[in-house]
Amino acid sequence: MDFNPNQEYAIAARGVRKTYRASGKSPPKEALKGIDIFVKRGSIFGLLGPNGAGKSTFINILSGLVTKTAGDVSVWGFDLDANPRQVRAALGVVPQEINMEVFFTPLEGLEIQAGLYGVPKSKRRSMEILKALGLEDKADAYVRNLSGGMKRRLLVAKAMVHSPPILILDEPTAGVDIELRKQLWEYVMELHANGVTIVLTTHYLEEAQELCEEIAIIHNGEVVACEPTEKLVSSLDRKTLMVTPSEEIAATPDLGAFEVEMRPDGRLAIPYQPSRTQVAEILEKLSGAGVGVKDLSTVESDLEDVFLELTYRQPA
């Protein structure tokens, strides 16, 4: 792909490297090894990877907190090196850590944040944003008295005070209960419907699979996969055959090269690769082991399977 930060991409990064200098006895650490990431405007883009993979380093480079060692980055058409202020104005970043002014009220905090971005008082939407995130009744309460979930929603509110076209969510639902998570996602999806580009990092892989149109997986500072979500999931050549025996069996049958797991409900789970194995071959093995089949079904791979295959099951 040619590097051309045009109107198609909200974020265009090519060959981005970050090497931290040696410190004491610690050698230099290459946190990012020349990654390419292109986020289309108006999309929901997932950025996944294990702890220490390089996700936060990349986000911090975009937001100006970390200086890249090499590479080209464009955000909303602005070059990061030439126009850092415009890049920061195009981003709303919700950090993973809850860090805010606890002696201000939510309303005061949003007004201060809007002022820092130069938003005129006549164009500020502080109460509107608080209401959208279910914090209207806490507008005049001290932040230190808010629950963890409320503080996390307040971080989203602060990120949106200047109406940025790109919202970066770094583990936004960590420690948030189901009801608050639902409310948060309703607001984020409303923003997306209004044209805001969303970049999401999360350890809740079911969230990423459900919400993201495209996903990049970073491992050891490299992008090991970047595909539309459906294509990424379908790329894993693995299914599981679920077999309900016609009669109760006392022990897990030996099917030779096929692994078999007996579930608590008596069903047998048999992983296989569709490109190499036909279901008929497994059924033949079951018959040879004296196991009759009452019912069977197949379970497709999901994003968690892909994630594990590309990260934890690969050598570091």
C-alpha positions in Angstrom: 0.0 0.0 0.0 1.4 3.4 -1.0 1.7 5.9 1.8 -0.7 8.7 0.8 -2.4 10.4 3.8 -5.4 11.4 1.8 -9.1 11.8 2.7 -9.7 8.0 2.8 -7.8 7.5 6.1 -8.4 9.0 9.5 -5.0 7.6 10.7 -2.3 6.6 8.3 1.0 5.2 9.8 3.8 3.6 7.9 7.1 2.2 9.1 6.6 3.5 12.6 9.4 2.6 15.0 10.0 3.4 18.6 13.2 2.4 20.4 13.6 3.3 24.1 17.2 4.1 25.1 19.2 1.8 27.4 18.7 2.6 31.0 21.1 1.4 33.7 21.6 -2.3 33.1 18.6 -2.5 30.8 19.4 -2.7 27.1 17.6 -0.6 24.4 14.0 -1.8 23.9 12.4 -1.7 20.4 8.7 -1.3 21.3 7.5 -0.8 17.7 9.3 -2.4 14.8 8.2 -0.5 11.7 4.4 -1.0 11.9 1.9 0.0 9.2 -1.6 0.9 10.3 -4.3 2.5 8.2 -7.6 3.4 9.8 -10.4 4.3 7.4 -12.5 7.4 8.1 -15.8 6.6 9.8 -14.8 3.1 10.7 -14.6 1.3 14.1 -11.0 -0.1 14.2 -9.8 -2.6 16.7 -6.2 -2.5 18.0 -5.5 -5.7 19.9 -2.5 -7.4 21.4 -1.1 -8.8 24.7 0.2 -6.5 27.5 3.5 -5.0 26.3 2.8 -5.6 22.6 3.1 -1.9 21.7 -0.5 -0.7 21.6 -0.1 2.0 24.2 3.2 3.1 22.6 1.4 3.6 19.3 -1.5 5.5 20.9 0.9 7.7 22.9 2.8 8.5 19.6 -0.5 9.6 18.0 -1.4 11.8 21.0 2.0 13.4 21.3 3.1 11.8 24.6 5.8 9.7 23.0 8.2 10.7 20.2 8.5 8.1 17.4 12.0 7.0 16.4 11.1 6.7 12.7 8.2 6.4 10.3 5.4 8.6 8.9 2.1 9.4 10.6 -0.9 11.3 9.3 -4.0 12.0 11.4 -7.1 13.4 9.7 -4.8 14.6 6.9 -2.3 16.4 9.1 1.3 15.2 9.3 2.3 14.5 12.9 5.7 16.1 12.6 4.6 19.2 10.7 1.3 19.8 12.4 1.3 18.4 15.9 -1.3 20.8 17.3 -3.8 20.0 14.5 -3.2 16.3 15.1 -4.0 16.6 18.8 -7.1 18.6 18.1 -8.3 15.8 15.8 -8.1 13.2 18.5 -10.1 12.5 21.6 -8.1 10.0 23.7 -9.7 8.0 26.6 -6.7 6.6 28.5 -6.7 3.2 30.3 -5.7 4.7 33.6 -8.3 6.8 35.5 -6.4 10.0 36.2 -8.4 13.2 36.7 -8.8 16.3 38.9 -10.7 14.9 41.9 -11.3 18.3 43.5 -13.4 19.6 40.6 -16.9 18.7 39.7 -17.6 16.9 36.3 -19.1 20.1 34.9 -16.1 22.2 36.0 -13.7 19.6 34.6 -15.4 19.6 31.2 -15.4 23.4 31.1 -11.7 23.5 31.9 -11.0 20.9 29.2 -13.0 22.8 26.6 -11.1 26.0 27.5 -7.8 24.2 27.0 -8.9 23.3 23.5 -10.0 26.8 22.8 -13.7 26.0 22.5 -15.7 29.2 22.8 -18.3 29.2 25.7 -21.1 29.6 23.2 -20.2 26.3 21.5 -19.5 24.2 24.6 -21.7 21.1 25.1 -20.7 20.1 28.6 -24.1 19.4 30.0 -25.2 17.7 26.8 -22.3 15.3 26.9 -22.8 14.6 30.6 -26.4 13.8 30.0 -25.6 11.5 27.1 -23.2 9.5 29.4 -25.7 9.3 32.3 -23.8 11.8 34.4 -26.2 14.7 34.4 -27.2 14.2 38.0 -23.5 14.2 39.0 -22.6 17.4 37.2 -22.0 19.3 40.5 -20.7 16.4 42.6 -17.0 16.2 43.4 -15.2 13.8 41.1 -13.5 12.1 44.1 -17.0 10.9 45.2 -17.8 9.2 41.9 -17.7 5.4 41.4 -15.0 3.9 39.2 -17.5 3.3 36.3 -18.7 6.9 36.5 -15.1 8.2 36.4 -14.5 6.1 33.3 -17.5 7.6 31.6 -16.3 11.0 32.6 -13.0 10.3 30.8 -15.0 9.7 27.6 -16.9 13.0 28.2 -13.6 14.9 28.6 -12.3 13.4 25.3 -15.3 14.7 23.4 -15.5 18.3 24.6 -13.8 19.6 21.5 -15.8 17.4 19.1 -12.8 15.5 17.6 -13.4 13.5 14.5 -11.4 10.5 16.0 -12.0 8.9 19.4 -9.4 6.5 20.7 -10.7 4.2 23.5 -8.0 2.4 25.4 -9.6 -0.3 27.4 -12.8 1.8 28.0 -14.9 -0.9 29.7 -12.2 -2.3 32.1 -13.8 -2.5 35.6 -17.2 -1.3 34.3 -20.3 -3.4 35.1 -22.6 -4.7 32.3 -25.2 -2.0 32.6 -22.7 0.8 32.5 -20.8 -0.9 29.6 -24.1 -1.0 27.6 -24.7 2.7 28.3 -21.2 3.6 27.3 -21.4 1.6 24.0 -24.7 3.2 23.1 -23.1 6.6 23.3 -20.0 5.5 21.3 -22.2 3.9 18.6 -24.2 7.2 18.5 -21.0 9.1 17.9 -20.0 6.6 15.2 -23.4 7.0 13.5 -22.6 10.7 13.4 -19.3 10.1 11.6 -16.8 9.8 14.4 -14.0 7.3 13.7 -13.5 5.0 16.6 -10.2 3.2 17.5 -10.6 0.6 20.2 -8.2 -1.4 22.3 -9.8 -4.0 24.6 -9.2 -7.3 26.3 -12.9 -8.2 25.8 -12.4 -10.0 22.5 -16.2 -10.5 22.1 -16.6 -6.7 22.1 -14.0 -6.3 19.4 -15.6 -9.1 17.3 -19.0 -7.6 17.6 -18.1 -3.9 17.2 -15.0 -3.6 15.0 -15.1 -3.6 11.2 -11.4 -4.1 10.9 -8.8 -5.4 13.4 -5.1 -5.2 13.7 -3.2 -7.5 16.1 0.1 -6.3 17.5 2.6 -8.8 19.0 6.1 -8.0 20.1 6.0 -4.6 18.4 4.9 -6.0 15.0 1.5 -6.1 13.2 0.9 -9.8 12.8 -2.5 -9.4 11.3 -4.7 -6.6 9.9 -7.9 -7.7 8.2 -11.6 -7.0 8.1 -13.0 -8.8 11.2 -15.0 -11.4 9.4 -12.0 -12.3 7.1 -9.7 -12.5 10.1 -11.9 -14.9 12.0 -12.5 -17.1 8.9 -8.8 -17.3 8.2 -8.2 -19.7 11.0 -8.4 -23.2 9.7 -10.0 -24.7 12.8 -13.4 -26.0 13.8 -14.7 -28.2 16.6 -17.0 -31.1 16.0 -19.5 -31.5 18.9 -20.8 -35.1 19.1 -23.6 -36.4 21.3 -23.1 -40.2 21.7 -26.1 -42.4 21.2 -25.3 -44.1 24.5 -23.6 -42.8 27.6 -19.9 -43.6 27.6 -17.7 -44.1 30.6 -14.3 -42.9 29.3 -13.0 -40.6 26.6 -12.5 -42.7 23.4 -9.1 -42.9 21.7 -9.4 -41.6 18.2 -5.7 -41.7 17.3 -4.4 -38.4 16.0 -7.6 -36.5 17.0 -7.8 -34.9 20.4 -11.0 -35.5 22.2 -12.5 -33.7 25.2 -15.5 -35.1 27.1 -17.7 -32.2 28.3 -19.7 -32.4 31.5 -22.9 -32.9 29.6 -21.5 -36.0 28.0 -20.8 -34.5 24.6 -17.4 -35.0 22.8 -15.5 -32.0 21.5 -13.1 -32.9 18.7 -11.0 -30.0 17.1 -10.0 -30.5 13.5 -8.8 -28.6 10.4 -11.3 -28.5 7.6 -8.6 -28.1 5.0 -7.1 -31.5 6.0 -9.9 -33.5 7.5 -13.4 -34.4 6.5 -16.1 -34.9 9.1 -16.7 -38.4 7.7 -13.1 -39.4 8.7 -13.8 -38.4 12.3 -17.2 -40.3 12.3 -15.3 -43.4 10.9 -12.9 -43.2 13.8 -15.8 -42.9 16.3 -17.4 -45.9 14.8 -14.2 -47.9 15.0 -14.0 -46.9 18.7 -17.5 -48.2 19.3 -19.1 -44.8 19.7 -22.5 -44.3 18.1 -23.7 -40.8 17.2 -27.0 -39.4 18.2 -26.4 -35.8 17.2 -23.5 -33.6 15.9 -22.8 -30.0 15.2 -19.7 -27.9 14.3 -18.5 -24.8 16.2 -16.7 -22.1 14.2 -13.5 -20.4 15.4 -13.9 -16.9 17.0 -11.7 -13.9 17.5 -10.3 -15.4 20.7 -9.0 -18.4 18.8 -7.3 -16.1 16.2 -5.8 -13.9 18.9 -4.3 -16.9 20.7 -3.0 -18.4 17.5 -1.2 -15.2 16.5 0.1 -14.2 19.9 0.4 -16.6 22.8 0.9 -19.7 20.6 3.8 -18.1 18.7 7.3 -18.0 20.0 8.2 -14.6 21.4 
